Amino acid sequence: MLTEEPDESGAYSKPSIWTWIKKTAENNVERKTIFKRVYGIESTPEEFNGLAKSAINKYRNELYEKRNSIAHGRANVTMLLSDYCTAEIFVIETIRTMGQQCMDKLKVSL
């Protein structure tokens, strides 16, 4: 069972589900699959900047690679301020998309 009741103090003793599935959630594709299969949540916005779904996925993957280059010190990443702002808007839209699905499908309020 993945859920547990808190003890008298309100604390939980079991690790979060992400701790249990850490190895299977180490990259972007695997996390998307978990959200879709386990929770029925699509983690990519249906619409963004007038792009088709395949173009949105390509854009997301490009951002993910840039993020990894920065986070892991693989390479310098050059971005225009306008590109950075677009990336920020994309992240916010992704969070909004997932949040709305949590409310609609799982009846969870964020």
One Martini backbone bead per residue (centre of mass of N, CA, C, O) as a GRO file, in nm:
protein
  110
    1MET     BB    1   0.097   0.036   0.022
    2LEU     BB    2   0.121   0.395  -0.042
    3THR     BB    3  -0.032   0.456   0.213
    4GLU     BB    4  -0.061   0.653   0.520
    5GLU     BB    5  -0.093   0.716   0.846
    6PRO     BB    6  -0.053   0.925   1.079
    7ASP     BB    7   0.050   0.993   1.364
    8GLU     BB    8  -0.019   1.170   1.647
    9SER     BB    9   0.184   1.409   1.533
   10GLY     BB   10   0.161   1.388   1.195
   11ALA     BB   11   0.361   1.176   1.110
   12TYR     BB   12   0.561   1.004   0.880
   13SER     BB   13   0.748   0.691   0.827
   14LYS     BB   14   0.735   0.661   0.537
   15PRO     BB   15   0.841   0.690   0.242
   16SER     BB   16   0.815   0.817  -0.038
   17ILE     BB   17   0.740   0.712  -0.348
   18TRP     BB   18   1.002   0.837  -0.478
   19THR     BB   19   1.195   0.663  -0.312
   20TRP     BB   20   1.099   0.382  -0.419
   21ILE     BB   21   1.124   0.489  -0.749
   22LYS     BB   22   1.395   0.625  -0.823
   23LYS     BB   23   1.529   0.447  -1.048
   24THR     BB   24   1.256   0.475  -1.239
   25ALA     BB   25   1.298   0.825  -1.212
   26GLU     BB   26   1.577   0.950  -1.363
   27ASN     BB   27   1.402   1.051  -1.610
   28ASN     BB   28   1.187   1.214  -1.811
   29VAL     BB   29   1.045   0.969  -1.943
   30GLU     BB   30   0.988   0.806  -1.682
   31ARG     BB   31   0.818   1.023  -1.540
   32LYS     BB   32   0.599   1.049  -1.752
   33THR     BB   33   0.509   0.751  -1.732
   34ILE     BB   34   0.423   0.752  -1.438
   35PHE     BB   35   0.210   0.971  -1.452
   36LYS     BB   36   0.036   0.823  -1.665
   37ARG     BB   37   0.001   0.527  -1.544
   38VAL     BB   38  -0.059   0.589  -1.236
   39TYR     BB   39  -0.230   0.889  -1.263
   40GLY     BB   40  -0.325   1.004  -1.553
   41ILE     BB   41  -0.092   1.218  -1.623
   42GLU     BB   42  -0.015   1.486  -1.818
   43SER     BB   43   0.308   1.666  -1.855
   44THR     BB   44   0.205   1.801  -2.123
   45PRO     BB   45   0.097   2.044  -2.287
   46GLU     BB   46  -0.135   2.088  -2.534
   47GLU     BB   47  -0.047   2.396  -2.530
   48PHE     BB   48   0.218   2.603  -2.697
   49ASN     BB   49   0.288   2.862  -2.892
   50GLY     BB   50   0.141   2.704  -3.139
   51LEU     BB   51   0.223   2.414  -3.096
   52ALA     BB   52   0.265   2.105  -3.152
   53LYS     BB   53   0.297   1.828  -2.968
   54SER     BB   54   0.573   1.742  -3.089
   55ALA     BB   55   0.704   2.025  -3.046
   56ILE     BB   56   0.671   2.033  -2.743
   57ASN     BB   57   0.844   1.783  -2.680
   58LYS     BB   58   1.100   1.894  -2.810
   59TYR     BB   59   1.127   2.145  -2.633
   60ARG     BB   60   1.143   1.996  -2.365
   61ASN     BB   61   1.402   1.834  -2.433
   62GLU     BB   62   1.582   2.081  -2.477
   63LEU     BB   63   1.554   2.193  -2.191
   64TYR     BB   64   1.659   1.941  -2.045
   65GLU     BB   65   1.944   1.950  -2.170
   66LYS     BB   66   2.019   2.229  -2.065
   67ARG     BB   67   1.982   2.168  -1.769
   68ASN     BB   68   2.198   1.940  -1.759
   69SER     BB   69   2.437   2.110  -1.848
   70ILE     BB   70   2.425   2.295  -1.604
   71ALA     BB   71   2.397   2.095  -1.355
   72HIS     BB   72   2.664   1.909  -1.471
   73GLY     BB   73   2.884   2.079  -1.635
   74ARG     BB   74   2.906   2.013  -1.956
   75ALA     BB   75   2.805   2.311  -2.051
   76ASN     BB   76   2.750   2.586  -2.208
   77VAL     BB   77   2.468   2.815  -2.197
   78THR     BB   78   2.288   2.990  -2.445
   79MET     BB   79   2.054   3.264  -2.380
   80LEU     BB   80   1.803   3.443  -2.432
   81LEU     BB   81   1.585   3.621  -2.261
   82SER     BB   82   1.337   3.529  -2.427
   83ASP     BB   83   1.393   3.223  -2.393
   84TYR     BB   84   1.382   3.217  -2.087
   85CYS     BB   85   1.091   3.322  -2.060
   86THR     BB   86   0.963   3.092  -2.221
   87ALA     BB   87   1.056   2.869  -2.030
   88GLU     BB   88   0.906   2.973  -1.780
   89ILE     BB   89   0.624   2.953  -1.905
   90PHE     BB   90   0.635   2.650  -1.958
   91VAL     BB   91   0.660   2.560  -1.666
   92ILE     BB   92   0.398   2.690  -1.569
   93GLU     BB   93   0.213   2.535  -1.768
   94THR     BB   94   0.285   2.256  -1.663
   95ILE     BB   95   0.189   2.298  -1.374
   96ARG     BB   96  -0.100   2.373  -1.447
   97THR     BB   97  -0.173   2.113  -1.594
   98MET     BB   98  -0.117   1.918  -1.356
   99GLY     BB   99  -0.296   2.056  -1.144
  100GLN     BB  100  -0.566   2.023  -1.294
  101GLN     BB  101  -0.558   1.712  -1.303
  102CYS     BB  102  -0.553   1.668  -1.000
  103MET     BB  103  -0.830   1.795  -0.953
  104ASP     BB  104  -1.000   1.631  -1.166
  105LYS     BB  105  -0.895   1.321  -1.124
  106LEU     BB  106  -0.791   1.318  -0.796
  107LYS     BB  107  -0.899   1.543  -0.601
  108VAL     BB  108  -0.646   1.738  -0.581
  109SER     BB  109  -0.515   2.002  -0.398
  110LEU     BB  110  -0.252   2.259  -0.448
   0.00000   0.00000   0.00000
